[in-house]
């Protein structure tokens, strides 16, 4: 199984998001429909420990996980991780509604080679019944998810070396979809049917399209906030660390916005526009009702306004904690600063309440 991707187990879980530059640890609790942030921490990763969302150095990732867990001051020891959507094959198949869970599992695995282009022994696999098939009462739609076992195991190994038990492994697109409900406080009075969530990370930009809250399209591109840092390095002759600090401290020369920041903002808009065109050309839709900016680059000054102006679409910057209370042991200002980059971690942490 894909480490309990669809299993319904009710136990406290740490959401651990392993990106190309950092490890983020998040723990949530819930009372009724209200959430509370119990613990949070983020730790940087060494260069090349994770490349294009694949773990190259399990020991380095494990050490970052260990540091983040320690800094978060959580007492939880069970975790849920995510693999990138590009490494997962998902497919909806129809199965007889009369089958028991065991019979369905056996049949899906027996027929898996019809849906998966890898040898079944090399694949981690899970499935979930979505509901009755439209216009056919005798069958149900089943969501099948499969990923190379090596991809799953590298992430599990990194967490287990850090002393954690991995209870579940999810898919990043599903995490973003799950976390979208946490943005309700930011979109009150609006009922967008089609939403584009643009997550601009350090080296990878992912666009997820949700239709009525369900993920229907995902596209990844090799582009991210690191490009802005490298542009600063070239323009002002700084090292990578110096450029990062100058970017964070807003201590760059007066020509920074016109010479460096504005071209980067336009590049993000161009990437988003191109991704949307790919979506429109492969679907029945030709517009989106709302754009959500997430990821580390979402807070780039003026980016939300430029996206809204150029694409003529309402834009919000993701804050999954906008309606949550926060534990005293959590640095509230740091959490707010990093909130747009914590959509996946939030979606992972929400698996505690399945």
C-alpha positions as CSV (number, residue, x, y, z in Angstrom):
1,X,0.0,0.0,0.0
2,X,1.1,3.6,-0.5
3,X,1.7,3.8,3.3
4,X,-2.0,4.2,4.2
5,X,-2.7,7.0,1.7
6,X,-6.4,6.4,2.0
7,X,-6.6,4.6,5.3
8,X,-8.9,6.1,7.9
9,X,-7.0,6.1,11.2
10,X,-7.6,8.6,13.9
11,X,-4.2,9.4,15.6
12,X,-2.2,12.5,16.1
13,X,0.3,13.0,13.3
14,X,3.1,15.4,12.5
15,X,2.8,16.9,9.0
16,X,6.4,16.8,7.6
17,X,6.9,18.6,4.3
18,X,10.3,17.9,2.7
19,X,11.0,20.4,-0.1
20,X,14.2,21.1,-2.0
21,X,15.5,23.6,0.5
22,X,13.9,22.9,3.8
23,X,12.0,20.5,6.1
24,X,8.8,21.9,7.7
25,X,7.1,20.3,10.7
26,X,3.6,21.1,11.7
27,X,1.2,19.7,14.3
28,X,-2.5,20.6,14.5
29,X,-5.3,19.8,17.0
30,X,-9.0,20.2,16.5
31,X,-12.0,20.9,18.6
32,X,-15.3,20.6,16.7
33,X,-14.6,22.6,13.4
34,X,-11.9,24.8,15.0
35,X,-8.2,24.1,14.5
36,X,-5.2,25.0,16.7
37,X,-1.5,25.1,15.8
38,X,0.2,23.0,18.4
39,X,3.8,23.1,17.1
40,X,5.8,24.3,14.1
41,X,9.4,24.5,13.0
42,X,11.4,24.7,9.8
43,X,15.0,23.7,9.1
44,X,17.1,24.4,6.0
45,X,18.5,21.5,4.0
46,X,22.1,21.3,2.7
47,X,22.5,22.0,-1.0
48,X,21.6,19.0,-3.2
49,X,20.1,16.9,-0.3
50,X,16.9,17.0,-2.3
51,X,17.0,17.7,-6.1
52,X,13.9,18.2,-8.1
53,X,11.8,16.7,-5.2
54,X,13.9,13.5,-5.1
55,X,15.9,12.7,-1.9
56,X,19.6,12.3,-2.7
57,X,21.0,12.3,0.9
58,X,18.8,10.5,3.4
59,X,21.1,11.2,6.3
60,X,21.1,14.9,5.7
61,X,17.4,15.0,5.4
62,X,17.0,12.9,8.5
63,X,19.2,15.3,10.5
64,X,17.1,18.3,9.3
65,X,13.9,16.4,10.3
66,X,15.4,15.7,13.7
67,X,16.4,19.3,14.3
68,X,12.9,20.6,13.2
69,X,11.1,18.1,15.4
70,X,13.3,19.1,18.4
71,X,12.8,22.8,17.7
72,X,9.0,22.4,17.4
73,X,8.9,20.9,20.9
74,X,6.2,18.4,19.9
75,X,5.8,15.2,21.7
76,X,4.2,13.4,18.8
77,X,6.3,10.6,17.2
78,X,4.0,9.6,14.3
79,X,4.3,11.4,11.0
80,X,2.7,11.8,7.6
81,X,4.8,12.6,4.6
82,X,4.0,13.5,0.9
83,X,5.5,12.6,-2.5
84,X,5.3,15.0,-5.4
85,X,2.4,14.7,-7.8
86,X,4.8,14.2,-10.7
87,X,6.0,10.9,-9.1
88,X,2.5,9.5,-8.7
89,X,0.1,8.0,-11.2
90,X,-3.5,8.5,-10.4
91,X,-6.4,7.0,-12.3
92,X,-10.1,6.5,-11.8
93,X,-11.3,3.0,-12.6
94,X,-14.7,1.4,-12.4
95,X,-15.2,-1.7,-10.2
96,X,-18.2,-3.8,-9.4
97,X,-20.2,-2.3,-6.5
98,X,-20.8,-5.8,-5.1
99,X,-17.1,-6.5,-4.2
100,X,-16.0,-6.5,-0.6
101,X,-12.9,-4.4,0.3
102,X,-10.7,-7.5,0.2
103,X,-12.1,-8.6,-3.1
104,X,-11.6,-5.2,-4.6
105,X,-8.1,-4.9,-3.3
106,X,-7.2,-8.3,-4.8
107,X,-8.8,-7.5,-8.2
108,X,-7.1,-4.0,-8.4
109,X,-3.7,-5.6,-7.7
110,X,-4.3,-8.4,-10.2
111,X,-5.2,-5.9,-12.9
112,X,-2.8,-3.1,-11.9
113,X,-0.5,-3.7,-14.9
114,X,-3.4,-2.3,-17.1
115,X,-3.1,1.1,-15.4
116,X,0.6,1.3,-14.2
117,X,3.6,1.3,-16.6
118,X,5.9,-0.2,-14.0
119,X,6.4,-3.8,-12.7
120,X,3.9,-4.2,-9.8
121,X,6.7,-5.4,-7.5
122,X,8.4,-2.0,-7.9
123,X,5.2,0.0,-7.0
124,X,3.6,1.3,-3.8
125,X,-0.2,1.2,-4.5
126,X,-3.4,2.4,-2.7
127,X,-7.0,3.0,-3.7
128,X,-10.2,4.6,-2.4
129,X,-13.8,4.4,-3.5
130,X,-15.0,7.8,-4.6
131,X,-18.7,6.9,-5.1
132,X,-21.2,5.4,-7.5
133,X,-20.4,5.6,-11.2
134,X,-22.6,8.1,-13.0
135,X,-25.3,6.4,-15.0
136,X,-24.3,2.9,-13.8
137,X,-25.6,1.7,-10.5
138,X,-23.7,-1.6,-10.7
139,X,-20.2,0.0,-10.5
140,X,-18.3,2.4,-8.3
141,X,-15.6,4.9,-9.3
142,X,-12.3,4.0,-7.6
143,X,-9.3,6.4,-7.3
144,X,-6.1,4.4,-7.8
145,X,-2.8,6.0,-6.8
146,X,0.6,4.4,-7.5
147,X,4.2,5.5,-7.0
148,X,7.6,3.8,-7.4
149,X,8.4,2.1,-4.1
150,X,11.9,3.7,-4.0
151,X,10.5,7.2,-4.0
152,X,8.2,6.4,-1.0
153,X,11.0,4.4,0.9
154,X,13.5,7.2,0.6
155,X,11.2,9.6,2.4
156,X,10.1,7.1,4.9
157,X,13.7,6.2,5.7
158,X,14.6,9.8,6.3
159,X,11.9,10.2,8.8
160,X,12.5,6.9,10.5
161,X,16.3,7.6,10.8
162,X,15.2,10.8,12.7
163,X,13.3,8.6,15.1
164,X,9.7,8.9,13.8
165,X,7.1,6.4,12.9
166,X,5.7,7.0,9.4
167,X,2.0,6.3,9.6
168,X,0.9,7.6,6.1
169,X,2.4,8.8,2.9
170,X,0.2,11.3,0.9
171,X,0.4,13.1,-2.4
172,X,1.2,16.8,-2.5
173,X,-1.7,17.7,-4.7
174,X,-4.1,16.0,-2.3
175,X,-2.6,17.9,0.6
176,X,-3.1,21.2,-1.2
177,X,-6.7,20.3,-2.0
178,X,-7.3,19.4,1.7
179,X,-5.7,22.6,3.0
180,X,-7.8,24.7,0.7
181,X,-10.7,24.5,3.1
182,X,-8.6,26.3,5.6
183,X,-8.7,29.4,3.4
184,X,-12.4,29.9,3.9
185,X,-11.8,32.9,6.2
186,X,-10.0,34.6,3.4
187,X,-12.7,34.2,0.8
188,X,-15.8,34.9,2.8
189,X,-18.7,36.1,0.6
190,X,-17.1,34.5,-2.5
191,X,-18.0,31.1,-3.9
192,X,-15.3,30.4,-6.5
193,X,-16.0,27.3,-8.5
194,X,-12.7,27.0,-10.3
195,X,-9.6,27.9,-8.3
196,X,-5.9,27.9,-9.4
197,X,-3.4,27.5,-6.5
198,X,0.1,28.5,-7.6
199,X,2.8,27.3,-5.2
200,X,6.1,29.0,-6.1
201,X,8.8,27.1,-4.2
202,X,12.5,27.6,-4.4
203,X,13.2,25.6,-7.5
204,X,9.7,24.2,-8.5
205,X,6.4,25.9,-9.2
206,X,3.3,23.8,-9.0
207,X,-0.2,24.8,-10.2
208,X,-3.2,22.9,-8.8
209,X,-6.6,23.5,-10.3
210,X,-9.6,22.8,-8.0
211,X,-13.1,22.4,-9.3
212,X,-15.7,22.7,-6.5
213,X,-12.9,21.9,-4.0
214,X,-11.6,18.8,-5.8
215,X,-8.3,18.7,-7.6
216,X,-8.7,18.2,-11.4
217,X,-5.4,19.3,-12.8
218,X,-1.7,19.6,-11.7
219,X,1.3,21.0,-13.6
220,X,4.9,21.4,-12.3
221,X,7.6,23.6,-13.8
222,X,11.3,24.0,-13.0
223,X,11.1,27.6,-11.8
224,X,11.0,29.2,-8.4
225,X,12.1,31.9,-6.0
226,X,15.8,30.8,-6.3
227,X,15.8,32.6,-9.6
228,X,15.2,35.9,-7.8
229,X,18.1,35.2,-5.4
230,X,20.4,34.4,-8.4
231,X,19.4,37.6,-10.2
232,X,20.3,39.5,-7.1
233,X,23.7,37.7,-6.9
234,X,24.5,38.6,-10.6
235,X,23.3,42.2,-10.3
236,X,25.1,43.1,-7.1
237,X,28.0,40.7,-7.0
238,X,26.8,38.9,-3.8
239,X,27.2,35.3,-2.6
240,X,24.1,33.2,-2.4
241,X,23.8,33.7,1.4
242,X,24.4,37.4,1.1
243,X,21.7,37.7,-1.6
244,X,19.2,35.8,0.6
245,X,19.9,38.0,3.6
246,X,19.7,41.2,1.5
247,X,16.4,40.0,0.0
248,X,14.9,39.2,3.5
249,X,16.3,42.4,5.1
250,X,15.1,44.7,2.2
251,X,18.7,46.2,2.2
252,X,19.2,46.2,-1.5
253,X,20.1,49.3,-3.6
254,X,17.4,51.7,-4.9
255,X,17.3,50.2,-8.4
256,X,16.4,46.7,-7.0
257,X,12.7,46.9,-7.7
258,X,13.0,48.2,-11.3
259,X,16.0,46.2,-12.3
260,X,15.5,42.9,-10.5
261,X,12.2,42.5,-8.7
262,X,9.9,43.7,-11.4
263,X,11.3,41.3,-14.1
264,X,11.0,38.4,-11.6
265,X,7.4,39.3,-10.9
266,X,6.7,39.3,-14.6
267,X,8.4,35.9,-15.0
268,X,6.0,34.5,-12.4
269,X,3.0,35.9,-14.1
270,X,4.3,34.5,-17.4
271,X,4.7,31.0,-15.9
272,X,1.2,31.1,-14.4
273,X,-0.3,32.4,-17.6
274,X,1.4,29.6,-19.6
275,X,0.2,26.9,-17.1
276,X,-3.3,28.2,-17.3
277,X,-3.3,28.0,-21.1
278,X,-2.2,24.4,-20.9
279,X,-5.1,23.8,-18.5
280,X,-7.6,25.5,-20.7
281,X,-6.5,23.6,-23.8
282,X,-6.9,20.2,-22.1
283,X,-10.2,20.9,-20.3
284,X,-13.7,22.2,-20.7
285,X,-12.8,25.4,-18.8
286,X,-11.6,28.7,-20.2
287,X,-11.4,30.8,-17.0
288,X,-10.7,30.5,-13.2
289,X,-12.6,32.4,-10.5
290,X,-9.8,32.8,-8.0
291,X,-6.0,32.6,-7.9
292,X,-4.3,31.6,-4.7
293,X,-0.6,32.4,-4.3
294,X,1.4,29.9,-2.1
295,X,5.0,29.0,-1.6
296,X,7.9,31.0,-0.4
297,X,7.7,33.5,-3.3
298,X,4.0,34.3,-2.6
299,X,5.0,37.2,-0.3
300,X,7.2,38.9,-2.9
301,X,6.2,42.5,-2.8
302,X,3.5,43.4,-5.3
303,X,3.3,40.0,-6.9
304,X,-0.4,39.5,-5.9
305,X,-1.3,42.9,-7.4
306,X,0.6,42.2,-10.7
307,X,-1.0,38.7,-11.1
308,X,-4.5,40.2,-10.5
309,X,-3.9,43.1,-12.9
310,X,-2.4,41.1,-15.7
311,X,-4.8,38.1,-15.5
312,X,-7.8,40.2,-14.4
313,X,-8.7,37.7,-11.7
314,X,-9.1,38.0,-7.9
315,X,-5.9,36.9,-6.0
316,X,-5.3,36.0,-2.4
317,X,-2.1,35.0,-0.6
318,X,-2.6,31.7,1.1
319,X,-2.7,31.7,4.9
320,X,-4.1,28.3,6.1
321,X,-3.9,29.6,9.7
322,X,-6.1,32.7,9.3
323,X,-8.9,31.2,11.4
324,X,-6.8,29.1,13.9
325,X,-5.7,29.7,17.4
326,X,-2.0,29.2,18.1
327,X,-0.2,27.5,21.0
328,X,2.0,29.7,23.1
329,X,5.0,27.6,22.2
330,X,4.6,28.5,18.5
331,X,6.3,31.7,17.2
332,X,3.2,33.4,15.8
333,X,5.0,36.0,13.8
334,X,7.3,33.4,12.2
335,X,4.3,31.2,11.4
336,X,2.4,34.1,9.8
337,X,5.6,35.0,7.8
338,X,5.9,31.5,6.5
339,X,2.2,30.7,6.2
340,X,2.0,30.7,2.3
341,X,4.7,28.0,2.2
342,X,2.9,25.8,4.6
343,X,-0.1,24.6,2.6
344,X,1.3,21.1,2.0
345,X,2.4,20.8,5.7
346,X,-1.1,21.9,6.8
347,X,-2.8,19.4,4.5
348,X,-0.5,16.7,5.9
349,X,-1.2,17.6,9.5
350,X,-5.0,17.5,8.8
351,X,-4.6,13.7,8.1
352,X,-4.7,13.4,11.9
353,X,-8.5,13.9,11.7
354,X,-9.4,11.4,9.0
